[in-house]
Amino acid sequence: TWITTDMINAYEKLHQVGSAHSVETFLDDELVGGLYGVSAGRAFFGESMFHEVSDSSKIALWALTDRLSEWEFDLIDCQMTTPLLASLGAREIQREEFLEKVRLSVAKENAPKNWGASSS
């Protein structure tokens, strides 16, 4: 219900310029989980995760963190701490520290625009 037409249009434009990305998980050619968000510089701002099959969004998050680590990303903003994210190493930081990390990360060169499909 919160994914409005305006939000869809904004994400389509962000995708066209290479800033919006999604990671999907499939089981027997059926979409069963994933996540999406926006990258800027070497920061990724997660928007939402979903799953139809247990742990499928966790696999998408693992694949995302693996790729972002390869590209030397500094920051994944997951918006809020959940037990799942904390178990994977997420931690809350003070606003001032967050804003400084964002400032430094977005000033760096962007990752490739086409993240492409992966067979992983």
Biopython code that builds the backbone (N, CA, C, O; Angstrom):
import numpy as np
from Bio.PDB.StructureBuilder import StructureBuilder

atoms = [
    (1, "THR", "N", (0.814, -1.212, 0.000)),
    (1, "THR", "CA", (0.000, 0.000, 0.000)),
    (1, "THR", "C", (0.851, 1.267, 0.000)),
    (1, "THR", "O", (0.406, 2.312, -0.474)),
    (2, "TRP", "N", (2.076, 1.180, 0.530)),
    (2, "TRP", "CA", (2.929, 2.371, 0.582)),
    (2, "TRP", "C", (3.687, 2.590, -0.720)),
    (2, "TRP", "O", (4.311, 3.636, -0.897)),
    (3, "ILE", "N", (3.647, 1.621, -1.638)),
    (3, "ILE", "CA", (4.319, 1.790, -2.925)),
    (3, "ILE", "C", (3.335, 2.460, -3.874)),
    (3, "ILE", "O", (2.600, 1.794, -4.603)),
    (4, "THR", "N", (3.335, 3.767, -3.852)),
    (4, "THR", "CA", (2.399, 4.566, -4.625)),
    (4, "THR", "C", (2.874, 4.702, -6.078)),
    (4, "THR", "O", (4.004, 4.345, -6.412)),
    (5, "THR", "N", (2.014, 5.212, -6.908)),
    (5, "THR", "CA", (2.371, 5.471, -8.304)),
    (5, "THR", "C", (3.560, 6.421, -8.388)),
    (5, "THR", "O", (4.462, 6.210, -9.199)),
    (6, "ASP", "N", (3.574, 7.459, -7.562)),
    (6, "ASP", "CA", (4.708, 8.394, -7.556)),
    (6, "ASP", "C", (6.011, 7.682, -7.209)),
    (6, "ASP", "O", (7.053, 7.955, -7.805)),
    (7, "MET", "N", (5.947, 6.771, -6.243)),
    (7, "MET", "CA", (7.147, 6.040, -5.850)),
    (7, "MET", "C", (7.608, 5.117, -6.973)),
    (7, "MET", "O", (8.805, 5.026, -7.245)),
    (8, "ILE", "N", (6.684, 4.442, -7.618)),
    (8, "ILE", "CA", (7.027, 3.579, -8.749)),
    (8, "ILE", "C", (7.685, 4.407, -9.852)),
    (8, "ILE", "O", (8.712, 4.002, -10.398)),
    (9, "ASN", "N", (7.114, 5.541, -10.178)),
    (9, "ASN", "CA", (7.681, 6.410, -11.215)),
    (9, "ASN", "C", (9.086, 6.879, -10.841)),
    (9, "ASN", "O", (9.983, 6.902, -11.684)),
    (10, "ALA", "N", (9.269, 7.247, -9.589)),
    (10, "ALA", "CA", (10.591, 7.706, -9.131)),
    (10, "ALA", "C", (11.621, 6.584, -9.253)),
    (10, "ALA", "O", (12.734, 6.808, -9.729)),
    (11, "TYR", "N", (11.248, 5.379, -8.823)),
    (11, "TYR", "CA", (12.188, 4.260, -8.912)),
    (11, "TYR", "C", (12.466, 3.865, -10.354)),
    (11, "TYR", "O", (13.583, 3.455, -10.668)),
    (12, "GLU", "N", (11.491, 3.976, -11.232)),
    (12, "GLU", "CA", (11.751, 3.705, -12.648)),
    (12, "GLU", "C", (12.771, 4.692, -13.203)),
    (12, "GLU", "O", (13.661, 4.302, -13.959)),
    (13, "LYS", "N", (12.652, 5.961, -12.835)),
    (13, "LYS", "CA", (13.632, 6.968, -13.284)),
    (13, "LYS", "C", (15.005, 6.709, -12.673)),
    (13, "LYS", "O", (16.022, 6.818, -13.358)),
    (14, "LEU", "N", (15.037, 6.368, -11.391)),
    (14, "LEU", "CA", (16.312, 6.048, -10.749)),
    (14, "LEU", "C", (16.963, 4.831, -11.413)),
    (14, "LEU", "O", (18.182, 4.790, -11.575)),
    (15, "HIS", "N", (16.165, 3.857, -11.789)),
    (15, "HIS", "CA", (16.689, 2.676, -12.477)),
    (15, "HIS", "C", (17.249, 3.056, -13.848)),
    (15, "HIS", "O", (18.312, 2.572, -14.235)),
    (16, "GLN", "N", (16.547, 3.915, -14.581)),
    (16, "GLN", "CA", (16.995, 4.334, -15.907)),
    (16, "GLN", "C", (18.357, 5.023, -15.859)),
    (16, "GLN", "O", (19.146, 4.899, -16.796)),
    (17, "VAL", "N", (18.638, 5.750, -14.770)),
    (17, "VAL", "CA", (19.930, 6.440, -14.656)),
    (17, "VAL", "C", (20.970, 5.592, -13.934)),
    (17, "VAL", "O", (22.088, 6.047, -13.691)),
    (18, "GLY", "N", (20.602, 4.354, -13.589)),
    (18, "GLY", "CA", (21.570, 3.439, -12.999)),
    (18, "GLY", "C", (21.726, 3.545, -11.502)),
    (18, "GLY", "O", (22.741, 3.103, -10.964)),
    (19, "SER", "N", (20.755, 4.119, -10.803)),
    (19, "SER", "CA", (20.876, 4.293, -9.358)),
    (19, "SER", "C", (19.997, 3.355, -8.540)),
    (19, "SER", "O", (20.326, 3.069, -7.389)),
    (20, "ALA", "N", (18.901, 2.873, -9.092)),
    (20, "ALA", "CA", (18.024, 1.941, -8.360)),
    (20, "ALA", "C", (18.384, 0.519, -8.762)),
    (20, "ALA", "O", (18.611, 0.227, -9.936)),
    (21, "HIS", "N", (18.432, -0.356, -7.769)),
    (21, "HIS", "CA", (18.854, -1.733, -8.014)),
    (21, "HIS", "C", (17.987, -2.689, -7.219)),
    (21, "HIS", "O", (17.459, -2.342, -6.162)),
    (22, "SER", "N", (17.850, -3.888, -7.739)),
    (22, "SER", "CA", (17.151, -4.947, -7.011)),
    (22, "SER", "C", (17.982, -6.217, -7.085)),
    (22, "SER", "O", (18.749, -6.439, -8.022)),
    (23, "VAL", "N", (17.802, -7.032, -6.074)),
    (23, "VAL", "CA", (18.416, -8.352, -6.033)),
    (23, "VAL", "C", (17.282, -9.326, -5.768)),
    (23, "VAL", "O", (16.550, -9.185, -4.788)),
    (24, "GLU", "N", (17.138, -10.308, -6.636)),
    (24, "GLU", "CA", (16.025, -11.247, -6.525)),
    (24, "GLU", "C", (16.535, -12.656, -6.297)),
    (24, "GLU", "O", (17.634, -13.015, -6.719)),
    (25, "THR", "N", (15.713, -13.449, -5.621)),
    (25, "THR", "CA", (15.993, -14.867, -5.476)),
    (25, "THR", "C", (14.855, -15.646, -6.117)),
    (25, "THR", "O", (13.684, -15.285, -6.006)),
    (26, "PHE", "N", (15.234, -16.724, -6.789)),
    (26, "PHE", "CA", (14.271, -17.542, -7.516)),
    (26, "PHE", "C", (14.380, -18.994, -7.064)),
    (26, "PHE", "O", (15.452, -19.464, -6.684)),
    (27, "LEU", "N", (13.269, -19.680, -7.113)),
    (27, "LEU", "CA", (13.212, -21.106, -6.852)),
    (27, "LEU", "C", (12.390, -21.720, -7.976)),
    (27, "LEU", "O", (11.215, -21.395, -8.145)),
    (28, "ASP", "N", (13.008, -22.603, -8.738)),
    (28, "ASP", "CA", (12.325, -23.215, -9.891)),
    (28, "ASP", "C", (11.716, -22.153, -10.804)),
    (28, "ASP", "O", (10.554, -22.254, -11.200)),
    (29, "ASP", "N", (12.504, -21.141, -11.132)),
    (29, "ASP", "CA", (12.105, -20.049, -12.029)),
    (29, "ASP", "C", (10.985, -19.173, -11.481)),
    (29, "ASP", "O", (10.394, -18.400, -12.234)),
    (30, "GLU", "N", (10.679, -19.273, -10.196)),
    (30, "GLU", "CA", (9.653, -18.435, -9.576)),
    (30, "GLU", "C", (10.310, -17.456, -8.607)),
    (30, "GLU", "O", (11.127, -17.851, -7.774)),
    (31, "LEU", "N", (9.950, -16.178, -8.720)),
    (31, "LEU", "CA", (10.457, -15.155, -7.809)),
    (31, "LEU", "C", (9.946, -15.445, -6.401)),
    (31, "LEU", "O", (8.738, -15.508, -6.173)),
    (32, "VAL", "N", (10.881, -15.623, -5.451)),
    (32, "VAL", "CA", (10.473, -15.979, -4.094)),
    (32, "VAL", "C", (10.967, -15.003, -3.034)),
    (32, "VAL", "O", (10.579, -15.105, -1.870)),
    (33, "GLY", "N", (11.821, -14.057, -3.425)),
    (33, "GLY", "CA", (12.300, -13.088, -2.446)),
    (33, "GLY", "C", (13.229, -12.086, -3.085)),
    (33, "GLY", "O", (13.629, -12.222, -4.241)),
    (34, "GLY", "N", (13.564, -11.071, -2.302)),
    (34, "GLY", "CA", (14.497, -10.088, -2.814)),
    (34, "GLY", "C", (14.483, -8.803, -2.020)),
    (34, "GLY", "O", (13.881, -8.708, -0.950)),
    (35, "LEU", "N", (15.161, -7.820, -2.571)),
    (35, "LEU", "CA", (15.259, -6.504, -1.952)),
    (35, "LEU", "C", (15.531, -5.477, -3.036)),
    (35, "LEU", "O", (15.916, -5.818, -4.154)),
    (36, "TYR", "N", (15.327, -4.223, -2.690)),
    (36, "TYR", "CA", (15.691, -3.153, -3.624)),
    (36, "TYR", "C", (16.088, -1.909, -2.856)),
    (36, "TYR", "O", (15.769, -1.745, -1.678)),
    (37, "GLY", "N", (16.797, -1.032, -3.564)),
    (37, "GLY", "CA", (17.246, 0.215, -2.963)),
    (37, "GLY", "C", (17.967, 1.064, -3.990)),
    (37, "GLY", "O", (17.883, 0.821, -5.194)),
    (38, "VAL", "N", (18.677, 2.063, -3.495)),
    (38, "VAL", "CA", (19.336, 3.055, -4.334)),
    (38, "VAL", "C", (20.811, 3.135, -3.948)),
    (38, "VAL", "O", (21.159, 3.099, -2.767)),
    (39, "SER", "N", (21.671, 3.244, -4.958)),
    (39, "SER", "CA", (23.093, 3.454, -4.681)),
    (39, "SER", "C", (23.491, 4.856, -5.109)),
    (39, "SER", "O", (22.949, 5.427, -6.055)),
    (40, "ALA", "N", (24.460, 5.387, -4.374)),
    (40, "ALA", "CA", (25.070, 6.678, -4.707)),
    (40, "ALA", "C", (26.515, 6.601, -4.246)),
    (40, "ALA", "O", (26.790, 6.328, -3.077)),
    (41, "GLY", "N", (27.437, 6.843, -5.168)),
    (41, "GLY", "CA", (28.837, 6.704, -4.806)),
    (41, "GLY", "C", (29.097, 5.282, -4.353)),
    (41, "GLY", "O", (28.843, 4.331, -5.092)),
    (42, "ARG", "N", (29.604, 5.137, -3.134)),
    (42, "ARG", "CA", (29.858, 3.811, -2.562)),
    (42, "ARG", "C", (28.981, 3.588, -1.334)),
    (42, "ARG", "O", (29.421, 3.037, -0.324)),
    (43, "ALA", "N", (27.717, 4.035, -1.449)),
    (43, "ALA", "CA", (26.725, 3.812, -0.400)),
    (43, "ALA", "C", (25.488, 3.185, -1.044)),
    (43, "ALA", "O", (25.111, 3.527, -2.165)),
    (44, "PHE", "N", (24.871, 2.266, -0.315)),
    (44, "PHE", "CA", (23.620, 1.662, -0.765)),
    (44, "PHE", "C", (22.570, 1.928, 0.293)),
    (44, "PHE", "O", (22.795, 1.692, 1.479)),
    (45, "PHE", "N", (21.425, 2.420, -0.140)),
    (45, "PHE", "CA", (20.327, 2.762, 0.755)),
    (45, "PHE", "C", (19.193, 1.776, 0.494)),
    (45, "PHE", "O", (18.457, 1.906, -0.485)),
    (46, "GLY", "N", (19.061, 0.801, 1.370)),
    (46, "GLY", "CA", (18.046, -0.226, 1.212)),
    (46, "GLY", "C", (16.663, 0.346, 1.447)),
    (46, "GLY", "O", (16.451, 1.133, 2.369)),
    (47, "GLU", "N", (15.735, -0.052, 0.613)),
    (47, "GLU", "CA", (14.360, 0.435, 0.735)),
    (47, "GLU", "C", (13.439, -0.626, 1.322)),
    (47, "GLU", "O", (12.697, -0.352, 2.265)),
    (48, "SER", "N", (13.481, -1.844, 0.766)),
    (48, "SER", "CA", (12.548, -2.855, 1.241)),
    (48, "SER", "C", (13.032, -4.249, 0.861)),
    (48, "SER", "O", (13.751, -4.433, -0.121)),
    (49, "MET", "N", (12.622, -5.222, 1.662)),
    (49, "MET", "CA", (12.891, -6.633, 1.400)),
    (49, "MET", "C", (11.558, -7.372, 1.429)),
    (49, "MET", "O", (10.610, -6.925, 2.075)),
    (50, "PHE", "N", (11.485, -8.511, 0.724)),
    (50, "PHE", "CA", (10.283, -9.339, 0.798)),
    (50, "PHE", "C", (10.676, -10.792, 0.615)),
    (50, "PHE", "O", (11.741, -11.102, 0.080)),
    (51, "HIS", "N", (9.800, -11.679, 1.066)),
    (51, "HIS", "CA", (10.022, -13.102, 0.830)),
    (51, "HIS", "C", (8.691, -13.838, 0.751)),
    (51, "HIS", "O", (7.738, -13.523, 1.463)),
    (52, "GLU", "N", (8.658, -14.804, -0.118)),
    (52, "GLU", "CA", (7.547, -15.742, -0.241)),
    (52, "GLU", "C", (7.962, -17.106, 0.310)),
    (52, "GLU", "O", (7.125, -17.920, 0.700)),
    (53, "VAL", "N", (9.276, -17.334, 0.333)),
    (53, "VAL", "CA", (9.854, -18.568, 0.863)),
    (53, "VAL", "C", (10.825, -18.167, 1.963)),
    (53, "VAL", "O", (11.619, -17.243, 1.785)),
    (54, "SER", "N", (10.768, -18.851, 3.088)),
    (54, "SER", "CA", (11.635, -18.523, 4.220)),
    (54, "SER", "C", (13.090, -18.389, 3.793)),
    (54, "SER", "O", (13.617, -19.206, 3.038)),
    (55, "ASP", "N", (13.717, -17.345, 4.294)),
    (55, "ASP", "CA", (15.145, -17.061, 4.107)),
    (55, "ASP", "C", (15.525, -16.586, 2.702)),
    (55, "ASP", "O", (16.698, -16.302, 2.460)),
    (56, "SER", "N", (14.588, -16.491, 1.786)),
    (56, "SER", "CA", (14.947, -16.080, 0.429)),
    (56, "SER", "C", (15.420, -14.625, 0.374)),
    (56, "SER", "O", (16.302, -14.303, -0.423)),
    (57, "SER", "N", (14.861, -13.746, 1.195)),
    (57, "SER", "CA", (15.355, -12.363, 1.208)),
    (57, "SER", "C", (16.731, -12.293, 1.864)),
    (57, "SER", "O", (17.535, -11.425, 1.521)),
    (58, "LYS", "N", (17.008, -13.195, 2.801)),
    (58, "LYS", "CA", (18.340, -13.246, 3.428)),
    (58, "LYS", "C", (19.398, -13.611, 2.394)),
    (58, "LYS", "O", (20.509, -13.080, 2.417)),
    (59, "ILE", "N", (19.048, -14.517, 1.491)),
    (59, "ILE", "CA", (19.984, -14.887, 0.428)),
    (59, "ILE", "C", (20.248, -13.689, -0.480)),
    (59, "ILE", "O", (21.384, -13.457, -0.893)),
    (60, "ALA", "N", (19.201, -12.932, -0.789)),
    (60, "ALA", "CA", (19.377, -11.722, -1.605)),
    (60, "ALA", "C", (20.274, -10.720, -0.892)),
    (60, "ALA", "O", (21.138, -10.110, -1.522)),
    (61, "LEU", "N", (20.083, -10.541, 0.405)),
    (61, "LEU", "CA", (20.918, -9.614, 1.173)),
    (61, "LEU", "C", (22.359, -10.092, 1.195)),
    (61, "LEU", "O", (23.277, -9.283, 1.061)),
    (62, "TRP", "N", (22.575, -11.384, 1.361)),
    (62, "TRP", "CA", (23.935, -11.925, 1.331)),
    (62, "TRP", "C", (24.584, -11.644, -0.028)),
    (62, "TRP", "O", (25.734, -11.211, -0.089)),
    (63, "ALA", "N", (23.850, -11.889, -1.113)),
    (63, "ALA", "CA", (24.394, -11.640, -2.451)),
    (63, "ALA", "C", (24.722, -10.162, -2.629)),
    (63, "ALA", "O", (25.753, -9.813, -3.205)),
    (64, "LEU", "N", (23.842, -9.298, -2.133)),
    (64, "LEU", "CA", (24.100, -7.852, -2.230)),
    (64, "LEU", "C", (25.358, -7.474, -1.462)),
    (64, "LEU", "O", (26.220, -6.777, -1.997)),
    (65, "THR", "N", (25.476, -7.920, -0.223)),
    (65, "THR", "CA", (26.652, -7.533, 0.580)),
    (65, "THR", "C", (27.934, -8.085, -0.025)),
    (65, "THR", "O", (28.981, -7.443, 0.044)),
    (66, "ASP", "N", (27.858, -9.267, -0.615)),
    (66, "ASP", "CA", (29.027, -9.845, -1.276)),
    (66, "ASP", "C", (29.469, -8.964, -2.444)),
    (66, "ASP", "O", (30.654, -8.663, -2.588)),
    (67, "ARG", "N", (28.514, -8.556, -3.271)),
    (67, "ARG", "CA", (28.836, -7.696, -4.425)),
    (67, "ARG", "C", (29.342, -6.329, -3.974)),
    (67, "ARG", "O", (30.324, -5.824, -4.518)),
    (68, "LEU", "N", (28.683, -5.726, -2.989)),
    (68, "LEU", "CA", (29.100, -4.402, -2.528)),
    (68, "LEU", "C", (30.467, -4.447, -1.880)),
    (68, "LEU", "O", (31.229, -3.485, -1.975)),
    (69, "SER", "N", (30.787, -5.542, -1.227)),
    (69, "SER", "CA", (32.122, -5.705, -0.654)),
    (69, "SER", "C", (33.178, -5.747, -1.761)),
    (69, "SER", "O", (34.234, -5.127, -1.636)),
    (70, "GLU", "N", (32.897, -6.472, -2.836)),
    (70, "GLU", "CA", (33.810, -6.519, -3.990)),
    (70, "GLU", "C", (34.073, -5.126, -4.541)),
    (70, "GLU", "O", (35.193, -4.812, -4.944)),
    (71, "TRP", "N", (33.034, -4.291, -4.556)),
    (71, "TRP", "CA", (33.145, -2.938, -5.106)),
    (71, "TRP", "C", (33.568, -1.912, -4.065)),
    (71, "TRP", "O", (33.545, -0.711, -4.334)),
    (72, "GLU", "N", (33.952, -2.370, -2.885)),
    (72, "GLU", "CA", (34.459, -1.515, -1.813)),
    (72, "GLU", "C", (33.455, -0.446, -1.385)),
    (72, "GLU", "O", (33.810, 0.719, -1.207)),
    (73, "PHE", "N", (32.207, -0.856, -1.223)),
    (73, "PHE", "CA", (31.208, 0.051, -0.664)),
    (73, "PHE", "C", (31.511, 0.273, 0.808)),
    (73, "PHE", "O", (31.999, -0.624, 1.495)),
    (74, "ASP", "N", (31.218, 1.468, 1.281)),
    (74, "ASP", "CA", (31.494, 1.839, 2.670)),
    (74, "ASP", "C", (30.281, 1.656, 3.570)),
    (74, "ASP", "O", (30.416, 1.493, 4.783)),
    (75, "LEU", "N", (29.101, 1.683, 2.972)),
    (75, "LEU", "CA", (27.906, 1.831, 3.785)),
    (75, "LEU", "C", (26.711, 1.151, 3.137)),
    (75, "LEU", "O", (26.468, 1.305, 1.940)),
    (76, "ILE", "N", (25.969, 0.397, 3.939)),
    (76, "ILE", "CA", (24.640, -0.069, 3.555)),
    (76, "ILE", "C", (23.694, 0.483, 4.609)),
    (76, "ILE", "O", (23.753, 0.095, 5.775)),
    (77, "ASP", "N", (22.832, 1.382, 4.193)),
    (77, "ASP", "CA", (21.832, 1.946, 5.096)),
    (77, "ASP", "C", (20.617, 1.033, 5.053)),
    (77, "ASP", "O", (19.927, 0.948, 4.038)),
    (78, "CYS", "N", (20.362, 0.353, 6.165)),
    (78, "CYS", "CA", (19.214, -0.560, 6.216)),
    (78, "CYS", "C", (18.047, 0.057, 6.979)),
    (78, "CYS", "O", (17.086, -0.637, 7.311)),
    (79, "GLN", "N", (18.125, 1.337, 7.255)),
    (79, "GLN", "CA", (17.054, 2.150, 7.827)),
    (79, "GLN", "C", (16.752, 1.858, 9.285)),
    (79, "GLN", "O", (16.668, 2.781, 10.095)),
    (80, "MET", "N", (16.588, 0.599, 9.628)),
    (80, "MET", "CA", (16.278, 0.290, 11.016)),
    (80, "MET", "C", (16.921, -1.036, 11.396)),
    (80, "MET", "O", (17.102, -1.921, 10.559)),
    (81, "THR", "N", (17.260, -1.155, 12.664)),
    (81, "THR", "CA", (17.865, -2.384, 13.134)),
    (81, "THR", "C", (16.777, -3.400, 13.459)),
    (81, "THR", "O", (15.829, -3.111, 14.190)),
    (82, "THR", "N", (16.934, -4.582, 12.904)),
    (82, "THR", "CA", (16.051, -5.690, 13.229)),
    (82, "THR", "C", (16.936, -6.808, 13.779)),
    (82, "THR", "O", (18.148, -6.781, 13.566)),
    (83, "PRO", "N", (16.377, -7.771, 14.468)),
    (83, "PRO", "CA", (17.197, -8.892, 14.938)),
    (83, "PRO", "C", (17.953, -9.577, 13.790)),
    (83, "PRO", "O", (19.118, -9.944, 13.944)),
    (84, "LEU", "N", (17.292, -9.746, 12.646)),
    (84, "LEU", "CA", (17.960, -10.352, 11.494)),
    (84, "LEU", "C", (19.173, -9.532, 11.078)),
    (84, "LEU", "O", (20.274, -10.066, 10.951)),
    (85, "LEU", "N", (18.972, -8.231, 10.864)),
    (85, "LEU", "CA", (20.074, -7.398, 10.396)),
    (85, "LEU", "C", (21.189, -7.316, 11.431)),
    (85, "LEU", "O", (22.366, -7.311, 11.069)),
    (86, "ALA", "N", (20.842, -7.252, 12.705)),
    (86, "ALA", "CA", (21.854, -7.239, 13.764)),
    (86, "ALA", "C", (22.653, -8.538, 13.744)),
    (86, "ALA", "O", (23.864, -8.521, 13.960)),
    (87, "SER", "N", (21.987, -9.665, 13.485)),
    (87, "SER", "CA", (22.692, -10.954, 13.437)),
    (87, "SER", "C", (23.670, -11.009, 12.273)),
    (87, "SER", "O", (24.611, -11.802, 12.284)),
    (88, "LEU", "N", (23.448, -10.166, 11.271)),
    (88, "LEU", "CA", (24.327, -10.113, 10.102)),
    (88, "LEU", "C", (25.373, -9.011, 10.203)),
    (88, "LEU", "O", (26.134, -8.782, 9.263)),
    (89, "GLY", "N", (25.412, -8.321, 11.355)),
    (89, "GLY", "CA", (26.452, -7.317, 11.565)),
    (89, "GLY", "C", (25.991, -5.877, 11.525)),
    (89, "GLY", "O", (26.805, -4.976, 11.725)),
    (90, "ALA", "N", (24.721, -5.625, 11.275)),
    (90, "ALA", "CA", (24.233, -4.237, 11.262)),
    (90, "ALA", "C", (24.336, -3.656, 12.663)),
    (90, "ALA", "O", (24.179, -4.356, 13.663)),
    (91, "ARG", "N", (24.603, -2.367, 12.707)),
    (91, "ARG", "CA", (24.639, -1.682, 13.996)),
    (91, "ARG", "C", (24.138, -0.262, 13.819)),
    (91, "ARG", "O", (24.298, 0.348, 12.762)),
    (92, "GLU", "N", (23.535, 0.242, 14.863)),
    (92, "GLU", "CA", (23.071, 1.629, 14.835)),
    (92, "GLU", "C", (24.247, 2.548, 15.100)),
    (92, "GLU", "O", (25.144, 2.228, 15.880)),
    (93, "ILE", "N", (24.228, 3.695, 14.437)),
    (93, "ILE", "CA", (25.246, 4.712, 14.679)),
    (93, "ILE", "C", (24.542, 6.045, 14.905)),
    (93, "ILE", "O", (23.393, 6.236, 14.508)),
    (94, "GLN", "N", (25.248, 6.948, 15.543)),
    (94, "GLN", "CA", (24.699, 8.270, 15.808)),
    (94, "GLN", "C", (24.487, 9.018, 14.492)),
    (94, "GLN", "O", (25.197, 8.783, 13.514)),
    (95, "ARG", "N", (23.512, 9.911, 14.479)),
    (95, "ARG", "CA", (23.162, 10.667, 13.268)),
    (95, "ARG", "C", (24.363, 11.386, 12.678)),
    (95, "ARG", "O", (24.560, 11.358, 11.463)),
    (96, "GLU", "N", (25.167, 12.027, 13.509)),
    (96, "GLU", "CA", (26.326, 12.777, 13.014)),
    (96, "GLU", "C", (27.305, 11.853, 12.290)),
    (96, "GLU", "O", (27.826, 12.200, 11.230)),
    (97, "GLU", "N", (27.550, 10.682, 12.867)),
    (97, "GLU", "CA", (28.447, 9.712, 12.235)),
    (97, "GLU", "C", (27.843, 9.213, 10.919)),
    (97, "GLU", "O", (28.549, 9.082, 9.919)),
    (98, "PHE", "N", (26.544, 8.938, 10.923)),
    (98, "PHE", "CA", (25.865, 8.490, 9.716)),
    (98, "PHE", "C", (25.987, 9.524, 8.602)),
    (98, "PHE", "O", (26.342, 9.186, 7.472)),
    (99, "LEU", "N", (25.694, 10.780, 8.919)),
    (99, "LEU", "CA", (25.757, 11.831, 7.901)),
    (99, "LEU", "C", (27.170, 11.994, 7.345)),
    (99, "LEU", "O", (27.340, 12.246, 6.152)),
    (100, "GLU", "N", (28.177, 11.852, 8.194)),
    (100, "GLU", "CA", (29.565, 11.943, 7.723)),
    (100, "GLU", "C", (29.900, 10.763, 6.818)),
    (100, "GLU", "O", (30.545, 10.942, 5.785)),
    (101, "LYS", "N", (29.470, 9.555, 7.193)),
    (101, "LYS", "CA", (29.711, 8.391, 6.355)),
    (101, "LYS", "C", (29.014, 8.550, 5.000)),
    (101, "LYS", "O", (29.591, 8.225, 3.963)),
    (102, "VAL", "N", (27.787, 9.045, 5.011)),
    (102, "VAL", "CA", (27.065, 9.279, 3.754)),
    (102, "VAL", "C", (27.807, 10.299, 2.913)),
    (102, "VAL", "O", (28.012, 10.088, 1.718)),
    (103, "ARG", "N", (28.208, 11.397, 3.520)),
    (103, "ARG", "CA", (28.917, 12.458, 2.785)),
    (103, "ARG", "C", (30.159, 11.906, 2.098)),
    (103, "ARG", "O", (30.390, 12.175, 0.920)),
    (104, "LEU", "N", (30.958, 11.136, 2.827)),
    (104, "LEU", "CA", (32.193, 10.587, 2.265)),
    (104, "LEU", "C", (31.910, 9.520, 1.214)),
    (104, "LEU", "O", (32.590, 9.471, 0.188)),
    (105, "SER", "N", (30.924, 8.670, 1.452)),
    (105, "SER", "CA", (30.624, 7.572, 0.533)),
    (105, "SER", "C", (30.038, 8.043, -0.785)),
    (105, "SER", "O", (30.420, 7.547, -1.845)),
    (106, "VAL", "N", (29.116, 8.992, -0.732)),
    (106, "VAL", "CA", (28.480, 9.434, -1.984)),
    (106, "VAL", "C", (29.418, 10.288, -2.826)),
    (106, "VAL", "O", (29.174, 10.490, -4.015)),
    (107, "ALA", "N", (30.492, 10.792, -2.218)),
    (107, "ALA", "CA", (31.463, 11.585, -2.973)),
    (107, "ALA", "C", (32.385, 10.710, -3.821)),
    (107, "ALA", "O", (33.090, 11.214, -4.695)),
    (108, "LYS", "N", (32.380, 9.410, -3.566)),
    (108, "LYS", "CA", (33.240, 8.496, -4.316)),
    (108, "LYS", "C", (32.602, 8.132, -5.646)),
    (108, "LYS", "O", (31.412, 8.352, -5.872)),
    (109, "GLU", "N", (33.431, 7.569, -6.519)),
    (109, "GLU", "CA", (32.954, 7.148, -7.841)),
    (109, "GLU", "C", (31.854, 6.100, -7.696)),
    (109, "GLU", "O", (31.937, 5.204, -6.856)),
    (110, "ASN", "N", (30.825, 6.229, -8.526)),
    (110, "ASN", "CA", (29.733, 5.262, -8.517)),
    (110, "ASN", "C", (30.224, 3.890, -8.971)),
    (110, "ASN", "O", (31.180, 3.775, -9.738)),
    (111, "ALA", "N", (29.551, 2.864, -8.483)),
    (111, "ALA", "CA", (29.781, 1.507, -8.977)),
    (111, "ALA", "C", (29.255, 1.446, -10.402)),
    (111, "ALA", "O", (28.587, 2.379, -10.848)),
    (112, "PRO", "N", (29.540, 0.374, -11.123)),
    (112, "PRO", "CA", (29.000, 0.257, -12.479)),
    (112, "PRO", "C", (27.481, 0.467, -12.475)),
    (112, "PRO", "O", (26.785, 0.036, -11.556)),
    (113, "LYS", "N", (26.985, 1.133, -13.515)),
    (113, "LYS", "CA", (25.540, 1.418, -13.575)),
    (113, "LYS", "C", (24.717, 0.163, -13.769)),
    (113, "LYS", "O", (23.646, 0.027, -13.179)),
    (114, "ASN", "N", (25.198, -0.749, -14.581)),
    (114, "ASN", "CA", (24.464, -1.989, -14.818)),
    (114, "ASN", "C", (25.065, -3.070, -13.946)),
    (114, "ASN", "O", (26.112, -3.630, -14.268)),
    (115, "TRP", "N", (24.399, -3.362, -12.839)),
    (115, "TRP", "CA", (24.918, -4.361, -11.922)),
    (115, "TRP", "C", (24.818, -5.739, -12.524)),
    (115, "TRP", "O", (25.510, -6.661, -12.090)),
    (116, "GLY", "N", (23.968, -5.891, -13.516)),
    (116, "GLY", "CA", (23.880, -7.126, -14.271)),
    (116, "GLY", "C", (23.372, -8.311, -13.493)),
    (116, "GLY", "O", (23.332, -8.304, -12.263)),
    (117, "ALA", "N", (22.992, -9.308, -14.218)),
    (117, "ALA", "CA", (22.512, -10.562, -13.611)),
    (117, "ALA", "C", (23.715, -11.388, -13.199)),
    (117, "ALA", "O", (24.774, -11.338, -13.825)),
    (118, "SER", "N", (23.533, -12.131, -12.155)),
    (118, "SER", "CA", (24.587, -12.992, -11.663)),
    (118, "SER", "C", (24.048, -14.411, -11.561)),
    (118, "SER", "O", (22.884, -14.620, -11.221)),
    (119, "SER", "N", (24.871, -15.345, -11.846)),
    (119, "SER", "CA", (24.453, -16.736, -11.714)),
    (119, "SER", "C", (24.683, -17.253, -10.306)),
    (119, "SER", "O", (24.399, -18.418, -10.027)),
    (120, "SER", "N", (25.191, -16.413, -9.412)),
    (120, "SER", "CA", (25.478, -16.832, -8.035)),
    (120, "SER", "C", (24.223, -17.128, -7.271)),
    (120, "SER", "O", (24.286, -17.493, -6.098)),
]
sb = StructureBuilder()
sb.init_structure("model")
sb.init_model(0)
sb.init_chain("A")
sb.init_seg("    ")
for serial, (resi, resn, name, xyz) in enumerate(atoms, 1):
    if name == "N":
        sb.init_residue(resn, " ", resi, " ")
    sb.init_atom(name, np.array(xyz, "f"), 0.0, 1.0, " ", f" {name:<3s}", serial, name[0])
structure = sb.get_structure()
